[in-house]
């Protein structure tokens, strides 16, 4: 598969994950800088998942990449509001796993 197609699939599914993550954030009236940060994180995670060729379970790959991308922001968030890391970590786990699965599924399907 052409690299551009993989990147497009990663951006697309990353954007979908970002929109899903934004729904509870908008309901909570969080600031737009937080919303844009979360959305852009998922787009970047999608690109990384689509680009990295690690020989491991796709769901675990998505979770791992999601958490390593989130780590710097997580340190800042946890420093001021440690309890907020629990729901954020849950969303990162869930959306990371789904992103890993679907990005792998659609990039693998297009490679055949």
Residue pairs with C-beta under 8 A, 6 or more apart in sequence:
1 107
1 110
1 111
3 51
5 107
5 110
6 50
6 51
6 107
7 47
7 50
7 51
9 46
9 50
9 103
9 106
9 107
9 110
10 46
10 47
10 48
10 49
10 50
10 51
10 103
10 107
11 43
11 46
11 47
12 46
13 46
13 49
13 99
13 102
13 103
13 106
14 42
14 43
14 44
14 45
14 46
14 47
14 49
14 99
15 39
15 42
15 43
15 46
17 42
17 45
17 46
17 95
17 98
17 99
18 38
18 39
18 40
18 41
18 42
18 43
19 39
20 95
21 38
21 39
21 42
21 91
21 95
22 35
22 38
22 39
24 87
24 91
25 34
25 35
25 38
26 35
37 73
41 69
41 70
41 73
42 95
42 99
44 69
45 62
45 65
45 66
45 69
45 96
45 99
46 99
46 103
48 65
48 69
49 61
49 62
49 65
49 99
49 100
49 103
49 104
50 103
50 107
52 61
52 65
54 61
56 64
58 100
58 101
58 103
58 104
58 105
59 97
59 100
59 101
60 97
60 100
61 100
61 104
62 96
62 97
62 98
62 99
62 100
62 101
62 103
62 104
63 92
63 93
63 96
63 97
63 100
64 96
65 96
65 100
66 92
66 93
66 95
66 96
66 99
66 100
67 92
67 93
67 96
70 88
70 92
74 85
74 88
74 89
77 84
77 85
77 88
78 84
78 85
